[in-house]
Amino acid sequence: MKVLLIAVNAKYIHSNLAVYSLKSYASAYEQNISIAEYTINQGIDDILADIYRQTPEVLCFSSYVWNIVYVKQLITEVKKILPHVHIWLGGPEVSYNAVEFLENCPQAEGIMRGEGEETFLELMNYYSGTLHGLENIKGIVYRRRGSSGGLSSIAENPWRPAADMNKIPFVYHDMEKFQNKIIYYESSRGCPFSCSYCLSSIDRSLRFRDLELVKKELQIFIDAEVPQVKFVDRTFNCRHEHAIGIWSYIAEHDKGKTNFHFEVAADLLNEEEMRLMESMRPGLIQLEIGVQSTNPDTIKEIRRVMEFDEVRKCVSRIRAGGNIHQHLDLIAGLPYEGYESFRRSFNHVYALQPEQLQLGFLKVLKGSYMYEKAGEYQLQYQDRPPFEVLSTKWLSYGDIIRLKGIEEMVEVYYNSGQFTNTLQLLEKAFTDAFSMYEELGRYYEKNDLNMISHSRITRYEVLFDFAAEWDDKNKEEYRKLLIVDLYLRDNVKNRPAFAGEPAITKEESAQFYDKEAAGYYYLKGYEEYNKRQIRKMTHLEKIGEKLVLFDYKNRDVLTNQANVFYID
């Protein structure tokens, strides 16, 4: 028996925790199980050829909303080249419509729904001959064999009870397999909340991995100096003792290399947790905070528990500490959230100045409460994955299109972190931040700039032209700020047209570097380099009567911006 677990990831840097967990749990069959990880950017033919060369007898696909179309294509073709292979699927995209999926996908033999570790082990027992009959395996939906041996009706077995988190094996014993990959780790499963748009609300059996076991496993990541560990816990800080235990451990054992990512409910953070975070090394942790909306009627209707005033206080305090990257989320298309309501939600969250603000769109997932309420909300959504909202009782498709334009502008100009100083001035020319991105989106559309992949330099040129058109009296100030923003990130070789010729003369530049190389007054850490070398590793700009020195060796941990010195 040869089993192949297949993960089709969104990017090469991602890894799939699920398939590694299944294999580890079924360790008795380790020699029979292989893992193949691909990406949705690879050609179907290349993956088919690779699967064929491995000659599996059983294929198991890990399925999500963002890869299910690709997975279906693979299943259709692989059955043609390996007609006797047994095909199974698992994951959130097939767990809650398993019967419908099997009816529409005749190549698949069955689906493992919900948590899969114990189910997969029993499936391995079945194919190895030690377990007789699929009817004895909880957590599966499968094609029942008829009396003649062919596959006939579809059978649904009972869901499997929630797993004991301490029995789930650690999968990262060989760290070399995960070089240059993001490490995904879970210390809990389930969620205490019932948000109507989220599948995590279905699993109310909240369970935690033993804290001492978690510490031992985290030490492996710290010792290996992996760049980033992403906790996949749905609400990491829902149990104070668990969160404070983990945060205290990574703070005490930090080696200055690993960043830990957590999804938290900001309004649940208490004083002890806040003080601990304030003491952490810059960049040790980053937080993802799902706000989704600040409309009280929306929050109530989606069955979400959130006090935005508390969120505001906590996010603002964390930002004041200057050591933690914060990523805040909004969702467009929720009930009672029209265009103007979303404008208010956006402005409320934008005012908190997170490092990233994700403007997402509602995805109507099978099995979610939102899916059940679609008729009542007049909720129209795509029939194809990711089943994204098209319109609601409160939000027209025209509004969605406008918000899509704003989303792109936020992603390009705010989330990139490349235009920080320019945006701070430009915002003052508008009644609110939302209006600025709204007008910027219209500018792109009016000038046929949308739906084009622009270079980074072009983005600066476009923003300069937009700012000059909208706020002409500050045109020269925008030019200066854009020059600063440009060189904050990189010592670009090709100077853009808007920046004009350098104001600093060769003589002024030579004089500055002669003096700096003699004493290293600003460039600490450059002592081993000579004048010629430090000129290549830095950038000197003259803006007004000041020299601006950009130090690329010493960057801000959170923003990756160069250290800057303003010199009279």
N, C-alpha and C positions, 0 to 999 in steps of 0.2 A: 504494500500500500504506500503510495507516494502522494503526499498532500502539499499543495502550494497555497499559501496565504498571500493574497494580493492586496496591496494598498496603492491607490492612485492619488497622489498628493497634489496640492495646488502648486507647490514650488519645490525645487530640489532641496532647499534648506529645511523644509519640514520633514518630520518623521511621523510615523503612525504608531502611536502607543498601543492601540487596540490589537493589532496583529501580533506584536511582540508579547503582549500580555496573554493572548490565547496560546501561543506556542509555549510560553513559560509554564502556564498552568497545566498544560498537557505534556509535561516534561518526560513522562514515561515513554512517549512516542517521539522524542526529540529527533532521533535519527530518520524518522519518516516524514518530518515536517520541514519545509523550506519557506522562506519569506522572500517576496519580490516586491520592491517598492519602485514605482514609476511616478511620472507627473502627467498632468493633463496637457502639458505642452509637447509631449512626445508623440510621434506618429503611431497610429493604431497598428500599422503593418510591422513596425519595429517591435512593439510589445507582443503582438501575436507570434512573431518568429521566436522571441525569447521564451514565451510560454511553451511553445511547441517543442523547443529544444530540451526543456526540462521534463517532458513526458509525464505530467501529473495524472493521477487517477481521480483525485478529488481537487476541485478548485473552490476556494472561499474568497469572496470579494468583500472588502470593507466599503460600505456605501454611505454617502453623505449628499446633502442637497446640491453641493457644488461639483460633485463628480459622477452623479448617477447617470447622466446622459452618456458620458464617456464609458462608464461601466456597462451599460446596456449594449453599446456598440461592440464592446469587447466580447460580451457573452454571446451575442448573435453570431459573430465570426468564429469564435473559438470552438463552438459546437460543430462547425463545419469541418474543421481540421482535426479535431479530437472528438469524434462522435460518441465515444463511450465514456467520456469524462463526466463525473458527477459534479454539478455546479450548485453551490450554496452561497447565499448572501447574508450579511448582517449589517447592523448599523442603524442609526436613527431614520434614514430615508426610506427604509423598507420595513421597519418594525411595526408601524401603525397602519399600514395598508397592505399587509403581507398577502392576504388572499387575492386582492385585486392585482397585485404585482405578479403573482404566479399565473393568474388567468391571462395576463397580457404578455407574459414572458415565458413561452413554453420551453425554452432552453434550460431554465432554472429548475432544480429539483426540490429545493426547499429554502427556508429562511430561518435564521436564528434571530429571535427578536429579544430586545432588552439586553441585559448584561450577558455576555457570551462565554465567559471562561469555563464554567462548569458544563454548560450546554455543549461547548466544543469538545470538551474532554469526553463526554458521553457519546458524542457523534463519532469520535475517534474509536471508542470502544465498539460502536456499532460496525464501523467499516473494518475493524480488525477481527470481528467475529466473536468478541467476548460479551457483547450485549445484543440480544435478539429483539428486533422490532423497534421501529422508530416511534411507535405509539407509547413507548416507555420513557421517552425523553421529553422533559418539560422545556418550554420555551422555544418550541419550533412549530412552524407551519410547513407542511410538506405534501407532495403528491403521493397519495396512497396507491399501492399496487393492486391491480385487479386480480381475479382468479387466474387469468391467462398469463400473468406476469408483467403485463404492461401497466403504465401509469394511468390512473383513472381520476378519481375525485381528489379534492384538496381537503386535507385534515388539519384541524387546529388543535394543538395540545395546549394545556394550561400554561399560563405565564410562570416563569421560574421565580421563586422568592428572591429577595435582595441578597447579594453575597456579603459575606463577612470580609470587610476590608483587610483584615490582618492575614487572611488566607490568600490574598492576591499577591503573586510573587513579584519581586523586584526584577526588572528586565534589563538593567543597564550594567551588567557585570563586565561586558567587553566594551569599553568606551571607544575603542578604535572604530567600531562600526558606526559611531555617531559623530565622527569628526566633521566639523563645518556644518553641523545640523543644530537646530533648536531642540533642546531636550524638553519633553513634555512629562509632567509628573502629577500624580493625584494623591492627595492626602485625605480626601473625603469624597463621598458620592451622595447624590441627592441634593435637594434644595428645600429650605424651610418656607419658601415663598410660593405663590400661586399665580405668577404673571401669565396672563392669558395668551401671550404670543410665543411662549417659550416651552419647549418640550421638557425641560428640567422640572417644570412644575408637576409633571405626571409622577415623577419619582419622589414621593414625600418621605421615603424611608431614609432619613439622613444618617449616614454612618461615617465614622472617622477611623483612620489608621492609627494604631498605637503611636503615641508621640515619641517614645524612645526608639521605635523602629524607624520612624520618619527621620529622626536626627542622624541615625547611622547611615541612612541612605543619602541624605543631603550631604554628609561629609564626603561621600564618594565623588559627588559633583564638585565640591569645593577643592578637594585634593587634585582632581583632574583639571581644574581651572577651566571648566567649560565656560564659554562666553555668556550663555543665557539658559535659564531654566524657567519654563512657563508652567505654573500650577494651573491645572484644568478644573480645580474645584470651582463650583458654580458661585458660591458666596463664601469666600475663604474665611472671612472674619465673623461668621454667624455664631461661632463658639469662641468666646474670649480666651479661655485657657489654652485652646488649641493654637489660635493665632499668635498669642503672645509667646507661647513656648517656641514656636518655629521662628518667629522674628528675632527673639532673644538669642536663639542658637546661631542663626546665620550672622548676626551682628557680632557675636563673640568670637566666631571662628572664621570670619571673613579674611580672605587673603588678597583682597583688592582686585580680583579678576572677574568674578561671576556676578551677573545681574539676575535677580529673581523677579518674576512677573506674577502679580496677584490680581484677581478680580474681586473687588470688595464692595460692600455697601457702606458708603462714606458716612451716612447718618448713624451707623452702628459703632463707629470708632469711639473709644472712650479715652479718658485722660491718660491712662497708663500706656496705651498703644500710641497715642499721639506723641508723648514724650520720648518713647523709645524710637519712633521713626525720626524725630528731630535730631537724635543723637547719631544716626546712621551715616556711614560714608556716602558721599554723593555718588549716586548711580548703583548703590547696592540693591535697592528694590525699585520697581515701578508699579504703578497702580492703574488698573482699568476700572472705571466707575460708570455704571450704566444709569444715567439720569432718565433718559428716554423722553420725558416731557415734564414741564413744570405746571401744566394745567391741572388743577385739583380734580375736575370732573373726569379728565382722562385717566389720571392716576387711580382714581376710585374704580372706574369702569374696567380697567385692565387688571384689577385685583392686585395691584402693586402696593407694597408698604414702603413709603418713603416720605421723609420730612425734608423738603428742599431747603428750608432755613438752616437745618442742621448740616445738610450737604454743603451749603454755601460756607458755613463757618469752618468746617473741617477742610474743605478744599483750599480755602483762602489761607488757612493756617499752614497747611502743608506747603503751599506755594511760597509763603513767606520764609520757610526754612531753606529753600533753594537747593535741596539735595535729592528730591524725588520727582521723577517724571510722572505726570498724570495724563491719562487718556480718558476723556469723557465722551459718552455716547448719547446721541439723540435718535429717535425713530420717527420718521414721517409716515403718516397713514394710520395712526391710532385713532380709536373712536373719540369723538368730540373735539378733535384737533383739526381745525380748518387752517387755511393759509395764514391768517392773521394771528391765530393762536400759536401756530408753529413759529411765527416771527418772534413772538414774545418768549417762547421757550428757548429759541436760539440765542436771543439777546441776553437772557438770564444766564445761560451757561457760558456764552462767549465772554461775558464780563468777569468770569472767574479765571480767565487767562490760562487755561490748561495748555500743556505742551502740544497736545493733539485734541482736536474736536472732530469726532466722526459723525457725519450726518448720514445715517443709514435709512433704509426704506423697509417697511414692514414686509416680512416674508410669511406667508400663510402656510404654516407647516401642518401636514396631516397629523392628527392626534392632539393638536393644541386646541384650547378653548376658543381661540380666535377663529379657527377653522369652522367650528360649530356655529359661531355667531355671524358668519359671513353674510347670510341672507338678511338678518336684522340690520346689519351695518351697511347694507347695499355695497358690500365690499367686492369689487372686481379685482381679480389678480391674474397673473400669467398662468396658463396651463402648463407651461414648461418650467423646469427648475431655473432659478430658485424661487418660483411662485411669488414673485414680487408684486406688491400692490400697484394697481392701475388707477383706481379711484375709490372713493368712499362716499357716504352720505354727506360728508363735510368737506371733502377735498376732491376737486375735479381732476381729470387727466391733464388738463391745461396747467393746473397748479403743480401737478407732479413734474411736468416738463420744466417748469420754472425752477422748482426745487432741485432738479437734476443739474441744471446750469449752476446754481449756487453751490451745490455739493462739489462740483469740479473746481470752482474758483477757490473754495475753502481748502480743498486738497492741495491745489497747486501753490496757492499763495500763503495760506496760514500753516497748514500741517507740514509743509516742506521746511519751515523754519528759516527760509532764505530771504525773507522780506520784512523782518521784524520791525526795524526802525522806520521804514517807509510806511508800513501799514498804520503805525501809531499816529503818524501825522495825517494820513489820508482819512482815517476814521473820523477825524474832527470836522471834515468837510461834509459829513452826512448826519442825518438825524439819529441813526443807529447803525451798528455794525452790519446787521442783516441787509439794510438798504445799500450799503457799500458793495457787498458781494452780489446783490441783486443787480445793481447797475453795471458792475464789472462783467457779469454774465451777459447782460444785454449788449454791452459793448463788443464782446466777443462775437455774439450772434450778428449784430449789425454790420460788423466788418469782416464777416465770413472767416472768423478765426477759430470757430468751434469745429469739432470733429477733425482736428489736425494735430498731429504729434509735433509739438514745438520743442526746440532746443531750450536749454536753460537760459542762454543769453537772450533769446527771443522773448522769453517770459518777462525779462527785465525791460526790454524795449517796449513791449506792449503796456506794461504797468506804467512806465514813464509817460507814454503817449496818453494813456487814460487819465492819469493824474493831472497832466498839463492841460488837458481839455476840460476836466471837471473843476479844477482849482488852480487856474492859471497864475494867480498872484503868488503862489508858492512854488512855481515851476523850478526855480534854481535850488530851492531847498530840497525838493524831491530828487533832483539830480545828485546832490551831495549825499543824501541818505541812501539812495540806490547804489552809489559807488561804495559806501561803507558796507551795505548789506552784501554786495557782490564779493568783496574781498574778505568779508568775515568767514566765508566758507572755503574759498580756494584762492590760490595765487594764480588767477587766470592769465594765460599768455596773450590771448587776443582781446584787446581792450574794445568793449562795445562802443557803438557810435554815440549813444546818449552821453557817455562819460567824457567825450572830447579828448583832447590831448592832455597828458599829465601836466599838472600845474607846477610840479617840482622840477627843478633843473638838475642836470647830471652833476653839476658842481655841488649843489645843496645835498643831494643824495650821497655823493662820495664823502663829503664833510661829515655827515651824520654817521656813516658806517665806520669811518676812520676813528671817530671819537668813541663809538660803541665798542669796537674791537679792542680798544685800549683799556676799557674799564668794565664793559658789560653792565651798564647801569640799568638797563631795562630787560635785556634778554638773559635772564638767569637760566642756567642749564646749557648755554651755548658756548661755554668756555673752551671746549675742545675744538671748536671750529674757528677758522680764520675769517677775515673780512669778506673774502669772495664767497665763501660757503654760506655765511649767514645772510648775505644779500639774496642768495638763491632760495633760502629757507624761510624768508620773511617777505613782506611787502611794505613799502613806504609810499604814502600818498600825502599830498598837500591839499588840504581843504580849508579855504579861507586863509587865516594866518597861522593855522596849526598844522603840524606834521602828525599824521596818523600812522602808527606802526602796528602791523598785523603780525602776531607771533603764532605760527602754525604748529609749533612744537608743543605748545601748552594750550590745549583746547578745553573749553567748558565740557564737563562730562555729560551734562544733560542735553545741551544744544549742539555740541560739536563745533561751536563757533570758536574762531581764533581768539586768543587773548589780545586785547587792544590797549594801546597807550596813546593818549592825546598829549602832544608835546608842544609847548609854546615855542 
